[in-house]
Amino acid sequence: MTDLISTDLKAAMRRLRLGKLLDTLPERLALARQQRTPHQDFLFTLLVDECQRRDNAALTTRAQRALLDPEMILERWDPTAKVTYDEALLAELVSLRFVEAHRHATIVGPVGVGKTFIAHALGHIACRRGHTVLALRTDRLLKMLKHARLDHSHEAELRKLLAVDVLIVDDFGLDAMDITESRDVHEILTERDRAGSIIITSNRGPDEWLGTFADPVRAQAAIDRFTSNAYDLVIDGESYRKRLKPTSPSSKSGTKPGQKKGGSGN
């Protein structure tokens, strides 16, 4: 079947940046002949294939640029995990109406209950809807801004953080911040207020964040502004991380990967 696709046709398709269609064109031609598909319908099928391929490629690129974990998608969340949370609130967050309204979300709970997983899953959904996303751990974000001051690129880096539709800040409030870091966080929280969405994960509730800032006055202003416009998803229960742990193939018999016998969760 491949010999029916002429060299000239291949060259023309590549010139129009449709070269990827050549991967499936022989099968599409064979099926069209068998079903006697009208030329217009056949062309439509090819164009739909290309649109889907480009959409998938764009989604992959957005997710990679967002620094999202490719494994942390909502479809892979284990519903048997022994964690509790407000399911109605999570469904509301998944709808992304909070992003469209430029609201925020905090995901709070003890170590290992899946806070980062949920945050990244929401990031992937946002990418699928065409939003720009960036996910960073708090320590990496602050270190990046600190280094940017040394090469005078601080304003440019800060603009990037303010420009994305959804900024995910992971593990917030773990360590005390110095005066410079406090000012950076204050600027991010205040400048993105009503202008973009932030998803913050933390082991501490917002009422405990104040003590991590070096400047209590700036902190109070930024935290009050953020929390008044944020949904609060609280997750509690056993660690989810055991479910992500790789296991030996021999353990699959009678026991699910990442689970001990008896149904203990992560």
C-alpha positions in Angstrom: 0.0 0.0 0.0 2.9 2.4 0.7 3.9 2.3 -3.0 0.6 4.0 -3.9 1.7 7.1 -2.0 3.9 8.9 -4.6 7.1 10.7 -3.9 5.5 14.0 -5.1 2.6 13.5 -2.6 5.0 12.8 0.2 7.0 16.0 -0.6 3.8 18.1 -0.8 2.5 16.9 2.5 5.9 17.5 4.2 6.0 21.0 2.7 2.6 21.7 4.2 3.8 20.2 7.5 1.5 17.3 7.2 4.3 14.7 7.1 3.0 12.9 10.3 -0.1 11.9 8.3 2.1 9.6 6.3 2.4 7.3 9.3 -1.3 6.3 9.1 -2.1 7.3 5.5 -1.7 3.7 4.0 -4.2 2.3 6.6 -6.6 5.2 6.0 -6.5 4.6 2.2 -7.1 0.9 2.6 -10.1 1.5 4.9 -11.5 4.2 2.6 -11.4 1.9 -0.4 -13.0 -1.0 1.5 -15.9 1.3 2.7 -16.0 3.3 -0.5 -15.7 6.5 1.5 -16.5 9.7 -0.4 -13.5 11.9 -1.1 -14.8 14.7 1.1 -15.3 12.3 4.1 -11.8 10.8 3.5 -10.2 14.2 3.5 -12.1 15.2 6.7 -10.9 12.0 8.4 -7.3 12.9 7.6 -7.6 16.4 8.8 -9.3 15.3 12.1 -6.3 12.9 12.6 -3.9 15.8 12.2 -5.9 18.1 14.5 -5.9 15.5 17.2 -2.2 14.8 16.7 -1.4 18.5 17.0 -3.6 19.0 20.0 -1.9 16.1 21.8 1.5 17.4 20.9 0.6 20.9 22.2 -0.8 19.4 25.4 2.4 17.4 26.0 4.5 20.5 25.4 2.4 22.6 27.8 2.6 20.0 30.5 6.4 19.7 30.1 6.9 23.4 30.2 4.7 23.5 33.3 7.1 21.1 35.0 4.1 18.8 35.9 4.8 15.2 36.9 3.4 13.1 34.0 2.3 10.4 36.3 0.2 12.7 38.5 -3.0 12.8 36.4 -6.5 12.5 38.0 -7.2 9.2 36.0 -4.4 7.6 38.0 -5.6 8.6 41.4 -6.3 5.5 43.5 -9.8 5.8 44.8 -9.1 3.1 47.4 -6.6 5.3 49.2 -7.3 5.7 52.8 -7.6 9.5 52.8 -10.5 11.7 53.4 -11.4 15.0 51.8 -14.4 17.0 50.6 -15.3 15.2 47.4 -17.8 18.0 46.3 -15.1 20.6 46.7 -12.6 18.5 44.7 -15.2 18.2 42.0 -15.6 22.0 42.0 -11.8 22.4 41.6 -11.7 19.9 38.8 -14.3 22.0 36.9 -11.7 24.8 36.9 -14.3 27.4 37.5 -12.0 28.8 40.1 -9.4 29.4 37.4 -11.8 31.2 35.2 -12.8 33.4 38.1 -9.2 34.0 39.1 -9.6 32.4 42.5 -7.0 30.3 44.3 -6.9 26.9 46.1 -5.0 25.6 49.1 -4.5 21.9 49.5 -3.5 21.2 53.1 -2.8 18.0 55.1 -0.1 15.9 56.7 2.9 14.4 54.8 2.2 12.0 52.0 -1.6 12.2 51.7 -1.5 13.2 48.0 -1.5 17.0 48.1 1.1 17.3 45.4 -0.7 14.6 43.3 -4.0 16.5 43.4 -2.3 19.9 42.7 -0.4 18.4 39.6 -3.6 16.6 38.5 -5.4 20.0 38.5 -2.4 21.4 36.5 -2.8 18.7 33.9 -6.5 19.5 33.6 -5.7 23.2 33.1 -3.2 22.3 30.4 -5.9 20.3 28.6 -8.2 23.3 28.7 -5.5 25.4 27.1 -4.3 27.3 30.2 -0.7 28.0 30.9 0.6 26.4 34.1 3.9 26.4 36.1 4.5 24.1 39.1 7.4 24.7 41.5 8.4 23.7 45.0 8.6 26.7 47.2 12.3 26.2 47.9 13.1 26.0 44.2 11.0 29.1 43.4 12.7 31.2 46.1 16.1 29.9 45.1 15.4 30.8 41.4 14.4 34.3 42.3 17.4 34.7 44.6 19.8 33.6 41.8 18.0 35.9 39.3 19.0 38.9 41.4 22.7 38.0 40.8 22.4 38.2 37.0 19.8 41.1 37.0 17.0 38.8 35.6 14.8 39.0 38.7 12.1 41.2 37.1 12.0 38.9 34.1 11.6 35.8 36.2 9.0 37.4 38.4 7.0 38.4 35.3 7.0 34.7 34.2 5.5 33.7 37.6 2.9 36.4 37.3 2.0 35.7 33.7 0.9 32.0 33.8 -2.8 31.3 34.3 -2.2 28.7 37.1 0.9 28.9 39.4 1.3 25.8 41.6 3.5 26.4 44.7 4.3 23.1 46.4 5.4 22.5 50.1 4.7 26.1 51.1 5.5 27.2 54.7 8.0 24.5 55.6 10.8 26.8 56.3 11.1 30.4 57.7 11.8 33.0 54.9 14.3 35.8 55.1 13.3 39.4 54.3 14.0 39.1 50.6 12.1 35.8 50.2 9.2 37.3 52.2 9.0 40.3 49.8 9.1 38.0 46.8 6.2 35.8 48.1 4.3 39.0 49.1 4.6 40.3 45.6 3.5 37.1 44.0 0.5 36.7 46.3 -0.6 40.3 45.9 0.1 40.8 42.1 -1.7 37.6 41.2 -4.7 38.5 43.3 -7.8 38.6 41.0 -5.3 38.4 38.0 -4.5 34.7 38.0 -4.9 31.5 40.1 -2.5 30.0 42.6 -2.6 26.5 44.0 -0.6 26.1 47.2 0.1 22.8 48.9 1.2 22.8 52.5 1.5 20.7 55.7 0.4 23.8 57.5 -2.9 25.7 57.3 -2.9 29.3 56.2 -3.3 30.4 59.8 0.2 29.1 60.4 1.9 30.7 57.4 2.3 34.1 59.2 5.2 32.8 61.3 7.2 31.8 58.3 7.5 35.4 57.0 10.2 37.8 58.1 7.9 40.8 57.8 4.6 40.2 59.7 2.9 43.3 58.3 3.5 42.3 54.7 2.7 38.8 55.5 -0.7 39.6 57.1 -1.7 41.7 54.1 -0.7 39.1 51.5 -2.2 36.1 53.4 -5.5 37.9 54.1 -5.8 38.8 50.4 -5.0 35.3 49.3 -7.2 33.4 51.7 -10.2 35.6 51.2 -10.2 34.5 47.5 -9.2 30.8 48.0 -10.9 27.4 48.3 -9.5 25.2 51.1 -9.2 21.5 50.4 -8.1 19.6 53.5 -6.8 16.0 53.0 -6.3 13.6 55.9 -5.5 10.0 56.3 -2.7 7.5 55.6 0.3 8.3 53.3 -0.5 7.9 49.6 3.1 7.6 48.6 3.2 3.8 49.2 0.9 3.4 46.3 3.4 5.1 44.0 6.3 2.9 45.2 7.7 0.5 42.6 7.5 -3.2 43.5 8.9 -6.5 42.3 6.8 -8.3 39.6 6.6 -11.3 41.9 4.6 -9.2 44.4 1.8 -8.9 41.9 0.4 -12.3 42.7 -2.3 -11.8 45.3 -1.2 -8.3 46.2 -1.6 -5.1 44.3 1.6 -3.0 43.6 2.2 -0.6 46.4 -0.3 -2.3 48.7 0.3 -4.6 51.6 -2.1 -7.5 52.3 -5.0 -6.3 54.3 -5.6 -3.2 52.2 -3.4 -0.7 53.9 -3.3 2.6 52.0 -0.7 5.2 51.4 
